[in-house]
Amino acid sequence: MSAATLSCRLEDAALDLNDATVKHTGAVVAVDEARQELEVERSRMICNGVDGKNEAQREAFIRLELDFLYTVLHVAETALTEARCELECSRTLFDVAKCSVRALEASK
């Protein structure tokens, strides 16, 4: 492969890595926000009193009432997992491109 091709490949890999890093950071923020909103609402419900004879019934009631927020958190966590995988793949492809450029330079 030519030096120009490898250079372009390295540049593309660097851009992909940057995009994946931004996506991962956004996903981390989304999970944190979803978790925080859920905890605030749980705390609010507990402070206002929750119907139920025992802890299990109260937890079930909270879970049912906050089902939408639990779903939002689950979706955000799934997106974070996907973003983490994309970041790792991008990081690996960047490392491969970087090693290819170094190997070409070393062979000169």
C-alpha positions in Angstrom: 0.0 0.0 0.0 1.2 3.5 -0.7 2.0 6.0 1.9 -0.8 8.3 0.7 -3.3 5.5 1.0 -2.2 4.6 4.5 -2.2 8.3 5.4 -5.8 8.6 4.2 -6.8 5.5 6.0 -5.2 6.8 9.3 -7.0 10.1 8.9 -10.3 8.3 8.3 -9.7 6.1 11.3 -8.9 9.2 13.4 -12.2 10.9 12.3 -14.2 7.7 13.1 -12.5 7.5 16.5 -13.4 11.1 17.2 -17.0 10.5 16.2 -17.2 7.4 18.3 -15.8 9.2 21.3 -18.3 12.0 21.0 -21.2 9.4 20.6 -19.9 7.5 23.7 -19.7 10.7 25.7 -23.2 11.6 24.8 -24.4 8.2 25.8 -22.7 8.4 29.2 -24.4 11.7 29.8 -27.8 10.3 28.7 -27.5 7.4 31.1 -26.5 9.7 34.0 -29.4 12.0 33.3 -31.9 9.2 33.0 -30.6 7.6 36.2 -30.8 10.9 38.0 -34.3 11.6 36.9 -35.4 8.2 38.0 -33.8 8.5 41.4 -35.3 12.0 41.9 -38.8 10.6 41.1 -38.3 7.5 43.3 -37.2 9.7 46.2 -40.1 12.1 45.7 -42.5 9.1 45.8 -40.9 7.7 48.9 -41.0 11.0 50.7 -44.7 11.5 49.8 -45.5 8.0 51.0 -46.1 4.8 48.9 -49.1 2.5 49.3 -48.3 -1.1 50.2 -48.3 -3.4 53.2 -44.6 -4.3 52.9 -41.4 -3.2 51.2 -41.9 -5.6 48.2 -45.4 -4.1 47.5 -44.1 -0.6 47.8 -41.2 -1.3 45.4 -43.6 -3.0 43.0 -45.9 0.1 43.1 -42.9 2.5 42.5 -41.7 0.3 39.7 -45.1 0.4 38.1 -45.6 4.1 38.5 -42.1 4.9 37.2 -42.1 2.3 34.4 -41.6 4.9 31.7 -38.4 6.2 33.5 -37.1 2.7 33.9 -37.6 2.2 30.2 -35.8 5.4 29.3 -32.9 4.3 31.5 -32.8 0.9 29.9 -32.8 2.4 26.4 -30.0 4.8 27.4 -28.0 1.9 28.9 -28.4 -0.1 25.7 -27.3 2.9 23.6 -24.3 3.2 25.9 -23.3 -0.4 25.4 -23.6 0.1 21.6 -21.5 3.3 21.8 -18.9 1.5 23.9 -18.6 -1.3 21.3 -18.4 1.3 18.5 -15.7 3.2 20.4 -13.6 0.0 21.0 -13.9 -1.0 17.3 -12.9 2.5 16.2 -10.0 2.5 18.6 -8.8 -0.8 17.2 -9.1 0.3 13.6 -7.2 3.5 14.4 -4.4 1.4 16.1 -4.2 -0.9 13.1 -3.9 2.1 10.7 -1.3 3.7 12.9 0.7 0.5 13.0 0.5 0.2 9.2 1.9 3.7 8.8 4.7 3.0 11.2 5.5 -0.3 9.5 5.7 1.5 6.1 8.0 4.1 7.6 10.2 1.5 9.2 10.6 -0.4 5.9 12.0 2.7 4.1 
